[in-house]
Amino acid sequence: MHLRELADSLLESSVVLSFTDIGYAARKRMFGWNDMPAGAMQGRVVAITGATSGLGLATAWELAGLGAALRLLVRDGDKGETVAEQIHSRYPACDVTVYRVDLGDLDAVRRTVEEFDAQERRLDVLINNAGALLRKRQVTAQGFEATFASMVLGPFALTNGLAPLLTRTATDHGRARIINVASGGMYTQGLHLDDLQFAREPYRGSVAYARAKRALVVLTEIWARQLRDASVTVNGMHPGWAATPGIAASLPKFERLLGRRLRTPEEGADTIVWLAASDEAARWTGKFWLDRRPRSTTRLPGTRVSAESAAGLWTACREMTGNTSMH
């Protein structure tokens, strides 16, 4: 093994060093990362969920600087318009459109898919980034547990709904990409098909969040297989531990403990931008990434997901969303 790969592997096994800004800085030096060239995303349309704060906002700014046309899919329309105005102020040529959608509301997701398909002629990159860690169990308008609805069912319906447009874009322009943003907390959880919505066991926000991210990673692998022949790549990633408003609000003790060792939102978003913009990333599909390198999806005993369980998750999501556009 090359010394750099050995050092990276040791970093990864440490977890704390890997997920903090120490791991980011070390890998950037070790592997000599290059900035994306100016105009790398010129002419490409990118849809980002949760684009008004944290990783989503940092991603939007970076891709705007690379020339991408942005479609901001946000729950708070006013915040979305403010972000669009700020981006347009710095990058006057940037084409920014805001779509208001609550991913936990499946009716809203369907309306957004219809609106998007009617207004947009292409979609090069879909970034499923939105997420929130809830302290108490909540139920959506359709009766689903809110974390599972907004972080699994919503992205499931959105991605399947926009898949035809992504496929048409790939046909016309060579390739399209889907990027699913997970969390390192996913490593602590397996897939609980018998209680996807915490109807049986006591609700714990951090566990519900981690399980939802695990489910999104499982879906990533299924989408990658389904869309491979359509020249649409599908990859997952986790950002390490980044200082975002969500961390500050939901995990204040964790934030205080790590302090300055948390990554900046820009450092956390680096791999998202790289997966969206780089030619190298276009060669990969069905992988799970941290700091521009593919990683294992399993660390702890009992968290590995079988093919049977993965298929069960897909079936459950189809039944809950009424989505039959992909099989």
N, C-alpha and C positions, 0 to 999 in steps of 0.2 A: 504494500500500500504506500502511495506517495505520502511524504511528510505532511503536506497540506491536508490530504484526506484523513490522515491519522489524527491530526490536531482538531479537525472539524468533528470527527467522530467522538473524540474525548470531550469536546465542548458539548456536543449533543447529549452525551450520557450524563453530564453534570446537571442538566435541566436549568438550574438557577443561572449559571454562567451563560448558557445557551440562549435562554429566553429574554435576558436583560439586554441593556445597551452594550454590555461587554461582548456578548456573542456577536451582535451586529457589527460592532467596530472591528473585532478581530477578523471576521470573515470578509469584510470589505477590504481589509488590508491583504489578507492571505490570498484571496482570489482576484485581486485587482479589478474590482468591478468598475465598469465604465458607465458614465451617464448615458442615458438614451440620447441619440443625436437629435438636434433641433428638427422639428417637422416630422418626427418619426410616426406620429399619428395623424398627419394631415389627410383630410378626406375621410377619416374613419369616424363612425358614430358609436358612442359608448353610453350605455345605460347603467346608472349606478343607483342602487337602493341605499337609503340611509345616508344621503350625501350632504347633510347639513351640519354634521359635527364629526369629530374623531377621525377614524380611518377613512370613512367615506369622503369627508370634506378634504382631507389631505390628498386623497387619490384624485378627486376632481380637480384640485389646483394643479397637481403635477401633470395630469393628462391634458388640461387646457394649455399648459405651457408647451406641450409637445404638438399642439395643433389639432387635438381631437374636437369633434362636435359632441357636446355633452347633453344627455337626457337625464335629468335629476328626478328620480322617483322617490318622493318624500311624503311623510305623513303630515307635516305642517307646511301648508302651501305658502304661508307668509315667509317663513324662514327660508324656504326654497327660493322664493323670488329674491330675497335679500342676498342669498349666496350667488344667484345668477347675476344680479346687478354688480356685485363685487368682482366676480370673475370677469364680466364683460368690461368693467372699468379698467382692469389691468390688462386684459387681452381683448381689445375692441373687435378683433376679427373672429373671436370665438363664438360659435353658434351654440347657444344654451337654451334649452327648453325645459320647463318644469312640469312634471306630472304628479298630481296629488293622489296618493294611494296609501291606505293603511293595509299593510300586508297581512294583518290579522283578520281582516274582513274579506272573505272570499268573493263576495259580490263586488266589492271595490276593485279587487284584483282582476276579475273578469272584465269589468268596465274599462279598466286601464289597458288591458291587452287589446280590447276592441278599438279603443281610442288610438293607441300606439300604432296598431296595424293600419288604421285608416290614414294616419298622418305621416308615417315614416316610410320611406322607400328602401331603407337599408338599416341593418344593425350589425356592426362588426364585433362588438364586445358587450356582454352582459355581465355585470358584477353584482352578485348577490351578497351584499355586505350588511344590510340592516339587522339589528338585533338589540335586545334589551333584557337585562336581568331584573326580574320582578321579585319583590320581597314576599308578596302574598299571591296565592292562586287566584287567577281571574278567568272569566269566561267571556268569549267573544259573542258577537251577535248571532253567529251560527251555532253556538253552544259548545265550542271547542276550548280547551285550556289555552290560555293566551300565548304562552311561550311557544308551545308546539305549533299553534296556528300561525304565528307571525314569523317563526324561524324555520319551519319545515313545510307546513301546508301552503303558506303564501308563496314562498320561493318555488315550491313544486308546481303550483298552478301558473305562476308567472313564467317560469322557465319553459314549461311545456307549451304554454300559450304563445310564447315568442319564438319557439324553436323553428316554426316554418319560415319566419322572416330571417332568422340567423342562417338557416339552410339556403335560402335564396341568395343571401348576401355572399355566402361561401361559394356558391355556384358561379356567381357573377364576378367575384373579386378574389377568389383563391382560397380563402379560409376565414372562419369566424371563431370566436372564442367565448367560453363561459368560465367565469372565475367565481368560486364559492369561498367566502371568507369564513373560516372556522375559528377555533380557539384551542390553545394548548390545554385548557381544562377538559377538552374532549377525551384526552388520554385517560382520565380517571373513570370513565364510564363506558359501559357496553350499550347494546341495544336492548331495550326492555319492551318487547312486542306485547307482553301481557298487560302493560300499564303505561302506554305511551303518553297519557295525559294526566298522570298522577291522580287517578280516581280512587286508587286503593291505598297507596302509602302516603304518609304525611308529605305535604309539599315543602320542598326546599329550593329556593330560587336558584342558587348556584348549581345544584344538581340538575334541575330542569334545564338550565341554560347549557350545561355540558352535554346532557343527553341529546338536546336538540342539535347541537353542533356535531355530535357523533352521527346522528341521523343524516345531516346534510352531507357529511363526508361519504357515507354509504351511498346516498343518491348520486353523488358526484361520479363514483365508479360505474354506476349503472348507466347514467347519461353518456359517459365516455364511450362505453361499448355500443350504445344505441346510435350515437351520432358519428361514430368513427368514419363510416363510409360516406357521410355527408360533408366531410372536411370541416367539421365543427369540433374543436378541441375543448375538453372539459377538465379543469384542474381545480383542486382545492388547495388552500394554504392556511397557515395560522401566522399571526404577526408577532409572536412572542408577547411579552408583557409591555404594553404601551400605555402611556399616560393619556387617557381619553376621558371625556366627561362621564362616560358610562362607568368607568372604573372608579372615578372619584365619588360618584353618587351611590353606586351599588356596593363597592368594596373599599370603604374608606380606611379600614385597618390595614388591608393589603397595600394600599397606596402609601400609607405612612411607613409601613415596614420597609418597602423597597426604595421609597424616596427617589433620589436622583438616579437610581439604577434603572428606573423604568425607561423604556424607549420613547422617543418623541413620536407623535402621530405620523410624521413623515418617514421615520425609520420603520415603523410598523407597516406602513403602506408601501414600502419600497418593492416588496415582492409582488404585490398586486399590480403595480405599475409595470414592473418587469414582465410579468406574465401577459399583460395586455399589449405591450409595445415591442418586445424584443423578437427578433427573428429566431433566436435560439429557442425561446419558449414555445414557438409554434410547432416544434418537432415533437412535443410531448403531449400526451393526454392520459387522463385517469390517474394522475399522480397527486401527491400531497406534499406541499412545499413549505419550507422555512428558509429564509435568507437565500433565495435563488437556488436551492438545492432540494431534490426530492428526499422525503423522509418516510419512515415507517408510520403506519396509521395505528399501530398497537405497541404499547409499552408494558402494560400491567396484565397479569394473569386474569382470565375471565372477561376480558374486554374485546377479544377478537370476535368479529361478526361472521357467521357462516353464510354461505351462499343461500341457504334456505331462509335464514332470518332476513337477509337483504331483500330477497324476493317478497317476503312477507311484509316488509316495510313498504315496498313499492305498491303492493296490492292495497294495503291499508290507506295509503295516501290517495290512490286513485279512487277508492270508494268514498273517502271523506270529502274529496274535492269534486267528485263527479267528472273527473278529467279522463277522457278517453282518447286524446289526440296522439299519445305515444303509448307504445305497448312494451 
